[in-house]
Amino acid sequence: MALKFKKVARKVIGGGAKGTAKYYAVAKSAGVSGADKICKLISARSTVSPADVKAVSDSLAWAMDMEFSSGNVAQPGEPGNFRLSVSSEGMSTKDEANASRIKKARIIFSTSRREPSCAICGKTSRSKHRTWKRKKKSATVTMWSDSHAND
């Protein structure tokens, strides 16, 4: 999977470099996959129909909404968890900080802490695994480092 990004100039608003511009890498999406496509992809690698996948997806959204209403973090499985977050104005006193000061609410997704596996060999990063390294001499030369040689 190749991550596509673009370079964006943003003005520095604080610190010693205030008022200058710095360039940042910003993720660039290749498009949007709708619910129908995602349901078909999931269905293709399971024994359920796209309609069944859609029903489970709708039920998951409903169940997460119920958990958020109860003040809970929703952790539907291996990918991670979802939690509510709010942004508000800063107030001088505790009594002034109330629900009317909330600017917006949003849902934040956090990936699970499960150790990701290597895309090449499937082992976790705590094990020996193969890596790609670039030599300093030439930007076009790529070296293969195989740490599985002694396995």
Order of alpha helices (4+ residues) and beta strands (2+ residues): beta-beta-alpha-alpha-beta-beta-beta-beta-beta
